[in-house]
Amino acid sequence: MATRMISAALDLVTGDTPGAQRVAVLRTPGRIELAHARIPEPGHGEIRIKIKWVGICGSDIETFRGARTPEFLSTPTRLGHEVAGTIDCLGDGVTGLAVGSHVSCRYVWGAFAEYIVCRPFNIKVVPETLPLEQVSPLELMPGILHAAELAALDSGKTCLVMGQGVSGLILTQVLRLHSPRRLVVTDLHERNLALALAYGATEIFRIPTAETPTMSVVGQKYPDGFDVVIPCLLEGDGMVDALDCVAFGGRVVMYGCIGPCRRTFDFLKLHRRRADIFSTEPKRNIDMRRFYDEGTQLVLDGLVNTAGIVTHRIPLSRIEEAFALRNNPMSGAIHVLVDCEA
């Protein structure tokens, strides 16, 4: 039960309703707008979070584009889950937590709002010395640390990370701590690649277009492929590309690629290469908590930089502008933060 995504109810009201808060509602694919809903009250064993920042994740963009299947969710709905905020209220039966503590949230949905209710399992308390602006990406850390662990890197292995968006840039910083022989990254944008170099990549390759096969760019120098390939791309076609890049006996660690796959995945090629595929979401609750703790500590110790990836800060009242910016691959946006207090 604890690993299920907590979804905020729509519960929409008019703006002049007592106890109303501002929320963003995805009415239909491509149309997200500001509305009002009741401020939720925490029940037994629950806490309420006053939200400051929410990052726009790739999964939000996939839903915004209408690429999510009805089995996952339907519209109208509320989006947002990369949360930084403070504990505002404790429900009955909650122990060990205090009102006013700064927190990151995980496994919540519907956080483009002023308040959200969740359980203690869904939060990670962070020191007040860590700016809340840097807390939002902590939600990504369990999946990223699990991906790095599954990569099983050492000083004899080569690793390719495809994509240097928010997750890719954080993953590159974590992977460098695993001491691979080569840590190669690709991206469409020079700005992202420059950050990747600063964050520990040993080599960068710019991919001219989203349709360009990665191996056509990196293959001249790495004709045999890579021991580990981690696609940090949004669309499912990234898995097809990753398979082309993996070496004989290597492994593909699937971080991302949550969008539709329009190309054919060649399972015979996977078989011939004797390659393995791993998914990255921790399967046990205790592992998620462990990775949450370890990832937060890496940021606190200055080994992972979540501040340098922030490119835009936009108030909740301009949520449409924020999504248009994040949805445009040529905008130059990396991490777009929505300010739910402004």
N, C-alpha and C positions, 0 to 999 in steps of 0.2 A: 504493500500500500504506500509506503513512504516514497518509493521511487516514481510514483505516478505524478505527472505534471498537474499542479494545482491551477485550475483555470478560474479566473475571476468571472462572476456572473455579470451579465449585461446590466440588469436592474436599472434601466435608464429612467431618468426623471427630467423635469424641466429645470432650468438653471436657477429659478427662484425658489425651488423646494428646499426647506430647511434641512441641513445635514447633507447637502449635495456636494459632490466633488467633480472636478474636470477629468474626463477620460477621453482617450482616443478610440474611435470605433472604426473598424474596417467594414464599411457598408457592403461593398462588392469589390472584387479584384480591381485594383488601381484607384480605388476611392476610399481614402481614410480621412476622417474629419473629427473635430472636437465635439464632444457631447457632455452630458452630465449623468452621473449615477450616484446612488446612495453611498455614503462612506460606510464601509463594512465594520461590523463590530466583531471582535474576536470571541469565538466560542471557547468551550473547555479545551485546554491544551493548545490553544492558538495564540498568536501574537499579531499585532498590527504594526505595519511598517509605514513610516512617513517617507515617501520616496523623494530623492533629490535628482539623481541621474539614472537614465536608462539608455544603454547602447542599442543601436539598431543592428540586430544580428542577421546573418544570412538566412536563417529560418524565417525571420520576419519578412524579409524581402521575397522569399519563395511564396509565402502566403499572400503577400501583397500582389504578387504577379498572378495569383490564381493557379499556381503549380501544385499546390497541396491537394490531395485527393479528399473527397467527402468523408472517407473513413477516418481521416485525421481530425478535420474540423470543417465547419461550414460557416458561411457568412449570414448575418453580421456577427462579428466577433471582436475581441480585444486582443491586442498583441503586446509584445514586450516582456523580456525576462532577464536581461542583463542589468540587475538592479544594484544601486548603491543608495542607502538611506539610513534612517535611525529607527530604533524601536520606539513606538509611540504609545503602545498600550499592551498590557499583558492580560490574557484570559485566565480564568480559574485553572489551577493545577499546574501552571508553568513555574518552574524553579530554575535557579542558576542564571537567569537573564535579568537585565535591568533596563528600565525605560531610559532612553537617551543614548544607549550604546549604538555605535556605528556598525553597520552590517552590510555584507554582500548577500544576495539571495540566489538560490538555485532551484530548478524544477518549479518555477512559478510561471504563470502565463496571464497576460492582461495588465502588465505593470506600467504601460503608458498612462499613468494616472497619478493622483496625489497620495493615495493610500492603497495598500493591499494587505490582505490577511493571509498568513501561512502558518506553518508549524515550526518548532525549533529545529527540526531536521533540515529545513530548507534554508537556514541562514548560517553564516559564518561571522562571528563577531570579530572586528578588526580594531586595532588601536586608533585612537582619535588623532594621532600624529600622522596617519596615512590619509592624505586628502581624499575626499569622497570621489573626486573625479578619477582617481586611479583605482578605485575599488570596483567599478562596474565590470571590467574585464576579468575579475577574479572568478566569475561564474564559469569561465572557459577552462580554468586550470585543471579540474579533475579529468576532463577528457583529454587535454593536452598532455598531462603527465602520464596518463595511461597509455596514450599513443607512443610517447617516448619510451616507456617501459616495454611495450610490445615490439618496438623496433629492435630491441636487443643489440644496440650498437656497441662497438668497441673500437680500439685503435686500428683494427685491420679492415674495417668495413667502410664502404661508401654509401652515402645517403643523399637522396634527391627529395627536396620539398617543392612541390608544384603549387605556386601561389603564395604571395606575401601580402595578404590582407591582414585583418586583425589577428585571426587565429594563426596564420602562417608566420607572422612576425614574432608572436609570442612563442610559438613552437620552435622556431629557429633558435631563440635564446635558450630554451630548455635543452634542445638537442646538443648544443655546443658543450653542455656540461657532461654529456655522455661520451665525449672525446672520439667522435668518428674520424676515420682517416681523411675523408673529404666530406664536407657539408655543402652541397650544391643546391642553389635555389633558382627558381624561375618566376617571372612575373611579367605582366604587360607594361608596367610603369617604372620608369627610371627612379622616381622618388622612393618607391617601395623597395627597390633593389638596393638603393644607397643605404636605407635604413637596415636592410638585411646584412649588409657588409659590416655596418657598425655594431650589429647585434651578434656577430659570430659566424656568419656564412664564410666559407673559404673561397667560394666562386659563385658568380652570378651570371645568368643568361636572360636576356630580354626576349620574350616571345612576341613576335610582331602583331599577331591577331589572335583572338580567342579560338579561331578555327585552325591555327597552325599546329601541326603535330609536334609535341615536345621533342620527340626523338630526332626530328629533322633539324632541330637547333642544337641539341646537346650530343647527338649521336656521333659526330665527327671526332669529338674528344673522348667520348665514352661509348664506343661501339658495342661493348658487351653489356651495357646497361649498369644498373646500380644494385647493390645488395639489398637496400631498403628504399622503397619509394612511398612517399606520403603525399597524396593529393589533397591539398587544402583549397579545393575549388568548390564552387557552388553547384554546378550542374553535374548530373550523373555521368555525362560523357567523359568526365575526368578519370573515371575508372578504366575506360577503354584506353585512354592515353597512358595511364599509369602502367597497365599491363605491357604496353609496348616498351616501357622504359626499365622494367625489372629484369635483373640478370637471372641466369639459370640457377635454380635453387634459392632464389631470393624471396622477399616478402613484400606485400603491399599492405600498408596500414591505412585503412580508409578513414581519414578525418575529413568530413565534408562529403561532397558529391551527393548531396541530399536532394538535388533537383532531378527532373526527368532525364532518363538516358535515351537519347534518340538514335544512337549508333548501336550496332550489334556487338555485344561482349562475346569474345571468342573463348569459350570455355576449353576448347581443344588446345588453344595456345597456352592457357593457364596450366593445363595438364602436361603438355610437352615441356614446358619450362620448369615443371615441378615446383611451382611457386605457391606461396600461401597468402591468404587474404585474412586480415584481422579487422574487426570493428572496434571502436575506441571508447564507447561509453562504459564506464565501470559497471560490472554486473552485480556486485554485492554492495549493499548500503555502506558497510564498514569500509570498503575500499574507496567509495566516493568521499567519505569523510576524511579518510587518510590523505587522499590526493588534494582535497580542499585545504587541509592544514598545511601540507607540504608546499603547495603552490603559493599560498598566502605568505608563507615564510620566505620563499624565494624573492617575492616582491619586497617584503620588509627588509631583507638582507641586501637589497640592491643588485641582485643577480638577474632579475627580470624587470624590464622597464615597461610599465603600462602607461606612462605619461606621454612618451614620445610618439605614440600611435594616434593620439587624439588630434583630429584635424578640424572638427567643427563642433560648436555648441549652439544648439537651437532650442528656444523655449517651446514648451508643450503647445502653446497657442498657435505655433507655426508647424504643426506636425506634418502637414502635407508637404511643405517645403523640405523638411528633413528627409522624408521618404523619397521624394523626387531626387534629391541630392545623392542619397545612398544607392538608389536604383540605377543611377547613371554611371556606367563603368568609366566614362571619360571625364567625370567631374573632378577627379583627383582626391576624392574623399576616401579616407581610410576608416577611422573610428568616428562615427557621428553620435554625439551624446545629446539626448533630449533632456532639457532642464524642466523637471516637473514642478518646481517651486516658482520659476520665473513668471 
